[in-house]
Amino acid sequence: MKRTLAATALTFAALAAPAQAFDLTEMTEDERTAFRAEIRSYLLENPEVIMEAVAVLEQRQSEQQAAADVDLVRVNADALFNDGYSWVGGNPDGDVTVVEFMDYRCGYCRQAHDEVEQLLETDGNIRFIVKEFPVLGEESVVASRFAIATQRVAGDEAYKQVHDTLINFRGDIAPGALTRLAEGLGIDPAPIMDEMDNPEIDAIIQENRQLASRLQINGTPSFVFDDQLVRGYVPLAGMMQIVDQVRVD
């Protein structure tokens, strides 16, 4: 055992030495065979080394991805934070901006909705932006078109009412259901249904899709916390932690 560990130590020391002091290409076939055997023996006797190496690799990849995401957010900052059409809630003057790409038929979006509301209520200093990003079929598209049409026709407050109702809606997204939904909220559905056919609404959805593509977002929910991009559902505790980190940074 001692001979094996000593030989292995010498092997790794050789690998760490300058190239001119140790050249694998100058080894004989027997030396290469022995060299490989020592490495194999060491890894079999110390498999935790492999897991340590994998952990280091994953950490480096995570850091590289985070750095790349910061650049993506910076390049697309205007489209993310000041597009002129996305609904803005929370505190419009908040010191942290949170953007959510969402789909009304997404189960995780439904779960995140209540937790985002809690975050905004408990923090009080977050600017929140909704990006309509229907990715789960035609009913998702219809729901987003209805929500956007409501904002354009009836304003931000009506949009928030419709948004909160649609995210919890379990029936088929069809004209009749949307008409009843609006009436139940005290909103005149007729001009909204007419507005849904406006090509500008399709253009808004397309803009959001193109933005998501540039940010390498392909699912919902996905979030941007100032310059930090998070692809996927984040529970309330995680969102609070990210917001705190953003403020420190």
C-alpha positions in Angstrom: 0.0 0.0 0.0 2.8 2.4 1.0 4.6 1.7 -2.3 1.5 2.4 -4.3 0.7 5.7 -2.6 4.3 6.8 -2.9 4.5 5.9 -6.5 1.2 7.7 -7.1 2.4 10.8 -5.3 5.4 10.8 -7.6 3.2 10.4 -10.6 1.0 13.4 -9.7 4.1 15.4 -8.8 5.4 14.6 -12.2 2.2 15.8 -13.8 2.4 19.0 -11.9 6.0 19.6 -12.9 7.0 22.0 -15.7 6.6 20.5 -19.2 10.4 20.5 -19.8 10.9 18.4 -16.6 8.3 15.8 -17.5 7.2 14.8 -21.0 4.6 12.1 -21.5 5.6 11.7 -25.1 9.1 10.6 -24.0 7.9 7.8 -21.9 8.3 4.2 -23.0 5.3 2.0 -23.5 6.1 0.2 -20.3 6.3 3.5 -18.4 3.0 4.7 -19.8 1.4 1.4 -18.8 2.7 1.7 -15.3 1.8 5.4 -15.2 -1.8 4.6 -16.1 -2.0 1.8 -13.7 -0.8 4.0 -10.8 -3.5 6.6 -11.6 -6.2 4.0 -11.8 -5.1 2.4 -8.6 -5.1 5.8 -6.8 -8.6 6.7 -8.1 -10.0 3.3 -7.1 -8.5 3.6 -3.6 -9.6 7.3 -3.3 -12.9 7.6 -5.3 -13.8 10.7 -3.4 -11.2 12.6 -5.4 -13.4 12.1 -8.5 -16.4 13.6 -6.7 -14.3 16.5 -5.5 -13.1 17.1 -9.1 -16.7 17.0 -10.4 -17.8 19.5 -7.7 -15.0 21.9 -8.7 -16.0 21.6 -12.3 -19.7 22.2 -11.6 -18.8 25.3 -9.5 -16.6 26.7 -12.3 -19.3 26.1 -14.8 -21.9 27.7 -12.6 -19.7 30.8 -12.1 -19.0 31.0 -15.9 -22.8 30.7 -16.6 -23.6 33.4 -14.0 -21.0 35.8 -15.6 -22.4 35.1 -19.0 -25.9 35.8 -17.8 -24.9 39.1 -16.3 -23.6 40.1 -19.8 -26.9 38.9 -21.4 -28.9 41.0 -19.0 -26.7 44.0 -19.6 -27.0 43.8 -23.3 -30.8 43.4 -23.1 -31.5 45.8 -20.3 -33.7 48.2 -22.1 -36.0 45.4 -23.5 -36.1 43.9 -20.0 -36.7 46.9 -17.8 -38.1 49.7 -20.0 -39.9 48.2 -23.0 -42.9 50.6 -22.7 -45.6 48.0 -22.7 -45.0 45.4 -20.0 -47.1 45.7 -16.9 -45.2 47.2 -13.9 -46.2 46.5 -10.3 -44.8 46.5 -6.9 -43.0 49.7 -6.0 -42.3 51.5 -9.3 -39.4 53.3 -7.5 -38.0 50.1 -5.9 -34.3 49.7 -5.6 -34.5 46.1 -7.1 -36.3 45.2 -10.3 -37.6 41.7 -10.7 -38.8 40.5 -14.1 -40.9 37.3 -14.6 -41.4 35.5 -17.9 -44.7 33.6 -17.3 -47.4 31.5 -18.9 -50.9 31.4 -17.5 -51.2 27.6 -18.0 -47.9 26.8 -16.3 -48.3 25.0 -13.0 -45.0 26.4 -11.5 -46.1 29.9 -12.6 -49.2 29.4 -10.5 -47.2 28.3 -7.6 -44.7 31.2 -8.0 -47.5 33.8 -8.3 -48.6 33.8 -4.7 -44.9 33.7 -3.5 -44.1 36.7 -5.7 -47.1 38.5 -4.2 -45.7 37.8 -0.7 -42.3 39.0 -1.7 -43.7 42.3 -3.0 -45.8 42.8 0.1 -43.2 41.9 2.7 -40.3 43.7 1.0 -42.1 46.9 -0.3 -39.1 48.1 -2.3 -39.2 45.9 -5.4 -40.2 47.0 -8.9 -42.0 44.0 -10.6 -42.4 43.5 -14.3 -44.5 40.8 -16.0 -43.4 39.5 -19.4 -46.2 37.6 -21.2 -44.5 34.6 -22.5 -47.0 31.9 -23.7 -45.2 28.7 -24.4 -47.7 26.0 -23.6 -50.0 26.0 -26.6 -52.7 28.1 -28.2 -54.7 28.6 -25.1 -51.7 30.1 -23.5 -51.4 32.5 -26.4 -55.1 33.4 -26.2 -54.8 34.1 -22.4 -51.8 36.4 -23.0 -53.6 38.2 -25.8 -56.6 38.7 -23.6 -54.4 40.1 -20.7 -52.5 42.4 -23.0 -55.7 43.6 -24.6 -57.2 44.3 -21.2 -54.2 46.5 -20.3 -54.4 48.4 -23.6 -58.2 49.0 -23.3 -58.9 49.2 -19.6 -55.5 50.1 -18.0 -53.0 48.6 -15.5 -55.4 48.0 -12.7 -57.8 46.0 -14.9 -54.8 44.1 -16.2 -53.7 43.1 -12.7 -57.2 41.9 -11.9 -57.3 39.8 -15.1 -53.7 38.6 -14.6 -54.5 37.4 -11.0 -57.7 35.6 -12.2 -56.2 34.0 -15.3 -53.2 32.5 -13.3 -55.7 30.6 -11.2 -58.1 29.8 -14.0 -58.6 26.1 -14.5 -61.1 25.9 -17.4 -60.7 26.1 -21.1 -59.4 29.5 -22.4 -62.2 30.3 -24.8 -64.0 33.5 -25.8 -67.1 32.7 -23.8 -65.1 31.9 -20.7 -63.0 35.1 -21.1 -66.2 37.2 -21.6 -67.6 35.8 -18.3 -64.3 36.3 -16.6 -64.2 40.0 -17.5 -67.9 40.5 -16.6 -67.2 38.9 -13.2 -64.5 41.5 -12.6 -66.8 44.3 -13.6 -64.9 45.0 -16.8 -66.6 45.5 -20.2 -65.5 42.5 -22.3 -66.6 43.7 -25.7 -63.8 46.2 -26.5 -61.2 43.8 -25.0 -62.4 41.0 -27.3 -62.2 43.3 -30.3 -58.7 44.5 -29.2 -57.4 40.9 -29.1 -57.2 40.9 -32.9 -54.9 43.9 -33.0 -51.6 42.9 -34.7 -49.7 45.0 -32.1 -50.6 42.4 -29.5 -49.0 39.7 -31.6 -46.0 41.9 -32.0 -45.7 42.3 -28.2 -45.8 38.5 -27.7 -43.2 38.1 -30.5 -40.9 40.7 -28.9 -41.1 38.8 -25.6 -40.3 35.6 -27.3 -37.3 37.1 -29.1 -36.1 38.6 -25.8 -36.4 35.2 -24.1 -34.5 33.6 -26.9 -31.6 36.1 -26.5 -31.6 35.4 -22.8 -31.5 31.6 -23.5 -34.9 31.3 -21.7 -37.1 28.5 -23.0 -39.4 27.7 -20.1 -41.6 29.3 -17.4 -41.4 30.8 -14.9 -38.0 32.4 -15.5 -36.8 35.5 -13.5 -34.4 38.3 -13.7 -33.4 39.9 -10.4 -31.6 43.1 -11.5 -28.6 41.5 -13.2 -29.1 37.9 -12.1 -31.0 35.5 -14.4 -32.7 32.5 -12.9 -34.3 30.0 -15.2 -37.0 28.1 -13.4 -39.2 28.2 -10.3 -37.8 29.9 -7.2 -39.5 29.5 -3.9 -40.1 32.5 -1.7 -37.1 31.9 0.5 -34.9 31.7 -2.5 -36.2 34.9 -4.0 -35.7 36.7 -0.7 -32.1 35.5 -0.6 -31.4 36.6 -4.2 -32.9 40.0 -3.5 -30.7 40.4 -0.4 -27.7 39.4 -2.4 -28.5 41.8 -5.2 -28.7 44.6 -2.7 -25.3 43.7 -1.2 -23.7 43.5 -4.6 
